[in-house]
Amino acid sequence: MERPLSAFDVAASWQQIINPTAGVLSPRENHYMMVDRVEAIDPTTVVFRLKFAIGAFLPALAEPFTWIYAKAILDRDPHWYEKHVMGSGPFKFLSYEVGQSIKGERNPDYYRPGQPYLDGFTGIYGPKQAVRTDAIVADRAAGEFRGLPPSVRDQLQQQLGDKIVSQSSDWNCSNLVTPNHKKKPFDDVRVRRALTLSIDQWHGAQALAKIANVRTIGGIVFPGSPLAATKAELETLAGYWPDIEKSRNEAKRLLKEAGAEGLAFDCSTVTLISHISMLRYG
Amino acid sequence: MIGEWSKIGLHVKQRVEPMGPEFAAMRSGNFDVLLEANCNSVVNPLLDVQKFLPHTVYVGNYGNYEDRAEIDLYQKLLRETDAAKRRVLMRDLEKLVLDNEAHEMVVTYWHIRSKRALEICSDASLIQPDIRQILVQVMARADLPAFHIGAQGNDPMRG
């Protein structure tokens, strides 16, 4: 099914993302808190009127979780996006099997002449690391989506030589510990501070970097950003003190003061859904 | 993490859940402490740090706390156009979140991936420039592209 894309579709989609209809979930709507309103003034022009000036607005428009769907469909069923895929990009949706694969084929009418270069792609879910690495070695997979530990990278490098490229950089992705403030004793800031003061970030990161795909210590801002804390700035914060003994002694003092010595609790986490991307050529 | 916490006398049990049940627990507040992966998608610190704001501002925060001072500080940060002053405000926000209130703890950023030839889809920091270009072109062109509608499939790319 095909229909022309117009600025009215773009405006209607952004209105749903920024100010969703009641009952529609838009988890990142607050990334657009600077937007006052969105309107299409003709079929090829969309105007975003902002409440205040902020440079982050333009990259926010490029957020990959957003979508552009047809106004007529959104008007009829604002939940339509939950079970359907629509787009004007380089590939046309072919199929999606939960936990198995997603497939796309080349869009012959893509607006960038000569692109995309591939005839299609298949993305395969590979929850087990061995499945993902075997697929790369056997040349069934062109890329690995979620990252691999250094030992596996080295093994692949040994096996494949110049047929493999390893990219090493910090991701804009951190591990985050979130205490539930509504559950006692985590409503007590002394207990929360004790949790962070007990962690030896500086030595822990060095050790973890040898066995896992983590490495750099950072604060709330992505390391390397002009807005990120320097190491000296981080070291002034609880959880980043260079003297871990001093830090843990303070943690113990806080726990005692809060009456939470010997506290027992669950730390819950989600099973990592890993993913590989396989490209189909020709 | 469990080993580190044991060094101050805490007894921690790890609970690993599939995505569905875990998110249900997160949304209902049925947990003690979460270990999450915070993968950002705007690649601009002013918006990426929203994960650290209370749930009333950012629905993807599951800490179940309210903090008016933090929200006010964030609003001031958003509107600051002087780079030096913005950096000072970001440090203030960081100290409030990670130290004074210890609402959240950030432990190590992710690193390393391997690929045999070419990666078609990656984390937001890598694909964003292309998407930005596509968006700009879609909005600027008069000979507009056509929609392609796929039938009956969930969109796995949507978070």
Boltz contact constraints between the chains, C-beta under 6 A:
constraints:
  - contact:
      token1: [A, 1]
      token2: [B, 149]
      max_distance: 6.0
  - contact:
      token1: [A, 2]
      token2: [B, 146]
      max_distance: 6.0
  - contact:
      token1: [A, 3]
      token2: [B, 147]
      max_distance: 6.0
  - contact:
      token1: [A, 4]
      token2: [B, 144]
      max_distance: 6.0
  - contact:
      token1: [A, 5]
      token2: [B, 144]
      max_distance: 6.0
  - contact:
      token1: [A, 5]
      token2: [B, 145]
      max_distance: 6.0
  - contact:
      token1: [A, 5]
      token2: [B, 147]
      max_distance: 6.0
  - contact:
      token1: [A, 27]
      token2: [B, 59]
      max_distance: 6.0
  - contact:
      token1: [A, 27]
      token2: [B, 60]
      max_distance: 6.0
  - contact:
      token1: [A, 30]
      token2: [B, 50]
      max_distance: 6.0
  - contact:
      token1: [A, 30]
      token2: [B, 57]
      max_distance: 6.0
  - contact:
      token1: [A, 30]
      token2: [B, 58]
      max_distance: 6.0
  - contact:
      token1: [A, 31]
      token2: [B, 42]
      max_distance: 6.0
  - contact:
      token1: [A, 31]
      token2: [B, 47]
      max_distance: 6.0
  - contact:
      token1: [A, 44]
      token2: [B, 142]
      max_distance: 6.0
  - contact:
      token1: [A, 52]
      token2: [B, 79]
      max_distance: 6.0
  - contact:
      token1: [A, 54]
      token2: [B, 78]
      max_distance: 6.0
  - contact:
      token1: [A, 56]
      token2: [B, 44]
      max_distance: 6.0
  - contact:
      token1: [A, 56]
      token2: [B, 46]
      max_distance: 6.0
  - contact:
      token1: [A, 56]
      token2: [B, 47]
      max_distance: 6.0
  - contact:
      token1: [A, 59]
      token2: [B, 42]
      max_distance: 6.0
  - contact:
      token1: [A, 59]
      token2: [B, 43]
      max_distance: 6.0
  - contact:
      token1: [A, 59]
      token2: [B, 44]
      max_distance: 6.0
  - contact:
      token1: [A, 60]
      token2: [B, 42]
      max_distance: 6.0
  - contact:
      token1: [A, 60]
      token2: [B, 47]
      max_distance: 6.0
  - contact:
      token1: [A, 61]
      token2: [B, 135]
      max_distance: 6.0
  - contact:
      token1: [A, 62]
      token2: [B, 128]
      max_distance: 6.0
  - contact:
      token1: [A, 62]
      token2: [B, 131]
      max_distance: 6.0
  - contact:
      token1: [A, 62]
      token2: [B, 132]
      max_distance: 6.0
  - contact:
      token1: [A, 62]
      token2: [B, 135]
      max_distance: 6.0
  - contact:
      token1: [A, 63]
      token2: [B, 41]
      max_distance: 6.0
  - contact:
      token1: [A, 63]
      token2: [B, 42]
      max_distance: 6.0
  - contact:
      token1: [A, 64]
      token2: [B, 124]
      max_distance: 6.0
  - contact:
      token1: [A, 64]
      token2: [B, 127]
      max_distance: 6.0
  - contact:
      token1: [A, 64]
      token2: [B, 131]
      max_distance: 6.0
  - contact:
      token1: [A, 65]
      token2: [B, 41]
      max_distance: 6.0
  - contact:
      token1: [A, 65]
      token2: [B, 158]
      max_distance: 6.0
  - contact:
      token1: [A, 65]
      token2: [B, 159]
      max_distance: 6.0
  - contact:
      token1: [A, 70]
      token2: [B, 147]
      max_distance: 6.0
  - contact:
      token1: [A, 83]
      token2: [B, 154]
      max_distance: 6.0
  - contact:
      token1: [A, 85]
      token2: [B, 150]
      max_distance: 6.0
  - contact:
      token1: [A, 85]
      token2: [B, 153]
      max_distance: 6.0
  - contact:
      token1: [A, 85]
      token2: [B, 155]
      max_distance: 6.0
  - contact:
      token1: [A, 86]
      token2: [B, 147]
      max_distance: 6.0
  - contact:
      token1: [A, 86]
      token2: [B, 149]
      max_distance: 6.0
  - contact:
      token1: [A, 88]
      token2: [B, 145]
      max_distance: 6.0
  - contact:
      token1: [A, 88]
      token2: [B, 147]
      max_distance: 6.0
  - contact:
      token1: [A, 92]
      token2: [B, 148]
      max_distance: 6.0
  - contact:
      token1: [A, 93]
      token2: [B, 150]
      max_distance: 6.0
  - contact:
      token1: [A, 96]
      token2: [B, 153]
      max_distance: 6.0
  - contact:
      token1: [A, 96]
      token2: [B, 156]
      max_distance: 6.0
  - contact:
      token1: [A, 102]
      token2: [B, 156]
      max_distance: 6.0
  - contact:
      token1: [A, 111]
      token2: [B, 145]
      max_distance: 6.0
  - contact:
      token1: [A, 121]
      token2: [B, 120]
      max_distance: 6.0
  - contact:
      token1: [A, 136]
      token2: [B, 116]
      max_distance: 6.0
  - contact:
      token1: [A, 142]
      token2: [B, 116]
      max_distance: 6.0
  - contact:
      token1: [A, 142]
      token2: [B, 117]
      max_distance: 6.0
  - contact:
      token1: [A, 142]
      token2: [B, 118]
      max_distance: 6.0
  - contact:
      token1: [A, 143]
      token2: [B, 115]
      max_distance: 6.0
  - contact:
      token1: [A, 143]
      token2: [B, 119]
      max_distance: 6.0
  - contact:
      token1: [A, 144]
      token2: [B, 113]
      max_distance: 6.0
  - contact:
      token1: [A, 144]
      token2: [B, 114]
      max_distance: 6.0
  - contact:
      token1: [A, 147]
      token2: [B, 112]
      max_distance: 6.0
  - contact:
      token1: [A, 147]
      token2: [B, 113]
      max_distance: 6.0
  - contact:
      token1: [A, 148]
      token2: [B, 114]
      max_distance: 6.0
  - contact:
      token1: [A, 153]
      token2: [B, 112]
      max_distance: 6.0
  - contact:
      token1: [A, 153]
      token2: [B, 114]
      max_distance: 6.0
  - contact:
      token1: [A, 156]
      token2: [B, 114]
      max_distance: 6.0
  - contact:
      token1: [A, 164]
      token2: [B, 116]
      max_distance: 6.0
  - contact:
      token1: [A, 165]
      token2: [B, 115]
      max_distance: 6.0
  - contact:
      token1: [A, 166]
      token2: [B, 114]
      max_distance: 6.0
  - contact:
      token1: [A, 167]
      token2: [B, 113]
      max_distance: 6.0
  - contact:
      token1: [A, 168]
      token2: [B, 112]
      max_distance: 6.0
  - contact:
      token1: [A, 170]
      token2: [B, 109]
      max_distance: 6.0
  - contact:
      token1: [A, 170]
      token2: [B, 111]
      max_distance: 6.0
  - contact:
      token1: [A, 171]
      token2: [B, 110]
      max_distance: 6.0
  - contact:
      token1: [A, 171]
      token2: [B, 123]
      max_distance: 6.0
  - contact:
      token1: [A, 172]
      token2: [B, 40]
      max_distance: 6.0
  - contact:
      token1: [A, 172]
      token2: [B, 43]
      max_distance: 6.0
  - contact:
      token1: [A, 172]
      token2: [B, 125]
      max_distance: 6.0
  - contact:
      token1: [A, 173]
      token2: [B, 39]
      max_distance: 6.0
  - contact:
      token1: [A, 173]
      token2: [B, 110]
      max_distance: 6.0
  - contact:
      token1: [A, 174]
      token2: [B, 38]
      max_distance: 6.0
  - contact:
      token1: [A, 174]
      token2: [B, 106]
      max_distance: 6.0
  - contact:
      token1: [A, 174]
      token2: [B, 109]
      max_distance: 6.0
  - contact:
      token1: [A, 175]
      token2: [B, 107]
      max_distance: 6.0
  - contact:
      token1: [A, 175]
      token2: [B, 108]
      max_distance: 6.0
  - contact:
      token1: [A, 176]
      token2: [B, 36]
      max_distance: 6.0
  - contact:
      token1: [A, 176]
      token2: [B, 38]
      max_distance: 6.0
  - contact:
      token1: [A, 176]
      token2: [B, 104]
      max_distance: 6.0
  - contact:
      token1: [A, 176]
      token2: [B, 106]
      max_distance: 6.0
  - contact:
      token1: [A, 177]
      token2: [B, 35]
      max_distance: 6.0
  - contact:
      token1: [A, 177]
      token2: [B, 105]
      max_distance: 6.0
  - contact:
      token1: [A, 178]
      token2: [B, 34]
      max_distance: 6.0
  - contact:
      token1: [A, 178]
      token2: [B, 36]
      max_distance: 6.0
  - contact:
      token1: [A, 178]
      token2: [B, 62]
      max_distance: 6.0
  - contact:
      token1: [A, 178]
      token2: [B, 63]
      max_distance: 6.0
  - contact:
      token1: [A, 178]
      token2: [B, 104]
      max_distance: 6.0
  - contact:
      token1: [A, 179]
      token2: [B, 33]
      max_distance: 6.0
  - contact:
      token1: [A, 180]
      token2: [B, 31]
      max_distance: 6.0
  - contact:
      token1: [A, 180]
      token2: [B, 32]
      max_distance: 6.0
  - contact:
      token1: [A, 180]
      token2: [B, 64]
      max_distance: 6.0
  - contact:
      token1: [A, 181]
      token2: [B, 63]
      max_distance: 6.0
  - contact:
      token1: [A, 181]
      token2: [B, 64]
      max_distance: 6.0
  - contact:
      token1: [A, 181]
      token2: [B, 65]
      max_distance: 6.0
  - contact:
      token1: [A, 182]
      token2: [B, 29]
      max_distance: 6.0
  - contact:
      token1: [A, 182]
      token2: [B, 64]
      max_distance: 6.0
  - contact:
      token1: [A, 183]
      token2: [B, 32]
      max_distance: 6.0
  - contact:
      token1: [A, 189]
      token2: [B, 101]
      max_distance: 6.0
  - contact:
      token1: [A, 192]
      token2: [B, 102]
      max_distance: 6.0
  - contact:
      token1: [A, 193]
      token2: [B, 102]
      max_distance: 6.0
  - contact:
      token1: [A, 196]
      token2: [B, 102]
      max_distance: 6.0
  - contact:
      token1: [A, 196]
      token2: [B, 105]
      max_distance: 6.0
  - contact:
      token1: [A, 198]
      token2: [B, 4]
      max_distance: 6.0
  - contact:
      token1: [A, 198]
      token2: [B, 5]
      max_distance: 6.0
  - contact:
      token1: [A, 198]
      token2: [B, 8]
      max_distance: 6.0
  - contact:
      token1: [A, 199]
      token2: [B, 4]
      max_distance: 6.0
  - contact:
      token1: [A, 205]
      token2: [B, 108]
      max_distance: 6.0
  - contact:
      token1: [A, 213]
      token2: [B, 110]
      max_distance: 6.0
  - contact:
      token1: [A, 213]
      token2: [B, 111]
      max_distance: 6.0
  - contact:
      token1: [A, 213]
      token2: [B, 112]
      max_distance: 6.0
  - contact:
      token1: [A, 214]
      token2: [B, 108]
      max_distance: 6.0
  - contact:
      token1: [A, 214]
      token2: [B, 110]
      max_distance: 6.0
  - contact:
      token1: [A, 214]
      token2: [B, 111]
      max_distance: 6.0
  - contact:
      token1: [A, 215]
      token2: [B, 111]
      max_distance: 6.0
  - contact:
      token1: [A, 216]
      token2: [B, 109]
      max_distance: 6.0
  - contact:
      token1: [A, 218]
      token2: [B, 109]
      max_distance: 6.0
  - contact:
      token1: [A, 219]
      token2: [B, 94]
      max_distance: 6.0
  - contact:
      token1: [A, 220]
      token2: [B, 49]
      max_distance: 6.0
  - contact:
      token1: [A, 220]
      token2: [B, 52]
      max_distance: 6.0
  - contact:
      token1: [A, 220]
      token2: [B, 94]
      max_distance: 6.0
  - contact:
      token1: [A, 220]
      token2: [B, 97]
      max_distance: 6.0
  - contact:
      token1: [A, 221]
      token2: [B, 45]
      max_distance: 6.0
  - contact:
      token1: [A, 223]
      token2: [B, 109]
      max_distance: 6.0
  - contact:
      token1: [A, 225]
      token2: [B, 45]
      max_distance: 6.0
  - contact:
      token1: [A, 227]
      token2: [B, 45]
      max_distance: 6.0
  - contact:
      token1: [A, 227]
      token2: [B, 87]
      max_distance: 6.0
  - contact:
      token1: [A, 227]
      token2: [B, 90]
      max_distance: 6.0
  - contact:
      token1: [A, 237]
      token2: [B, 98]
      max_distance: 6.0
  - contact:
      token1: [A, 237]
      token2: [B, 99]
      max_distance: 6.0
  - contact:
      token1: [A, 238]
      token2: [B, 99]
      max_distance: 6.0
  - contact:
      token1: [A, 239]
      token2: [B, 105]
      max_distance: 6.0
  - contact:
      token1: [A, 248]
      token2: [B, 7]
      max_distance: 6.0
  - contact:
      token1: [A, 248]
      token2: [B, 8]
      max_distance: 6.0
  - contact:
      token1: [A, 251]
      token2: [B, 8]
      max_distance: 6.0
  - contact:
      token1: [A, 252]
      token2: [B, 8]
      max_distance: 6.0
  - contact:
      token1: [A, 261]
      token2: [B, 9]
      max_distance: 6.0
  - contact:
      token1: [A, 262]
      token2: [B, 9]
      max_distance: 6.0
  - contact:
      token1: [A, 263]
      token2: [B, 10]
      max_distance: 6.0
  - contact:
      token1: [A, 264]
      token2: [B, 11]
      max_distance: 6.0
  - contact:
      token1: [A, 265]
      token2: [B, 32]
      max_distance: 6.0
  - contact:
      token1: [A, 265]
      token2: [B, 33]
      max_distance: 6.0
  - contact:
      token1: [A, 266]
      token2: [B, 13]
      max_distance: 6.0
  - contact:
      token1: [A, 266]
      token2: [B, 15]
      max_distance: 6.0
  - contact:
      token1: [A, 266]
      token2: [B, 32]
      max_distance: 6.0
  - contact:
      token1: [A, 267]
      token2: [B, 12]
      max_distance: 6.0
  - contact:
      token1: [A, 267]
      token2: [B, 14]
      max_distance: 6.0
  - contact:
      token1: [A, 267]
      token2: [B, 33]
      max_distance: 6.0
  - contact:
      token1: [A, 267]
      token2: [B, 35]
      max_distance: 6.0
  - contact:
      token1: [A, 268]
      token2: [B, 15]
      max_distance: 6.0
  - contact:
      token1: [A, 268]
      token2: [B, 31]
      max_distance: 6.0
  - contact:
      token1: [A, 268]
      token2: [B, 34]
      max_distance: 6.0
  - contact:
      token1: [A, 269]
      token2: [B, 16]
      max_distance: 6.0
  - contact:
      token1: [A, 269]
      token2: [B, 35]
      max_distance: 6.0
  - contact:
      token1: [A, 270]
      token2: [B, 19]
      max_distance: 6.0
  - contact:
      token1: [A, 270]
      token2: [B, 22]
      max_distance: 6.0
  - contact:
      token1: [A, 271]
      token2: [B, 16]
      max_distance: 6.0
  - contact:
      token1: [A, 271]
      token2: [B, 18]
      max_distance: 6.0
  - contact:
      token1: [A, 277]
      token2: [B, 120]
      max_distance: 6.0
  - contact:
      token1: [A, 277]
      token2: [B, 121]
      max_distance: 6.0
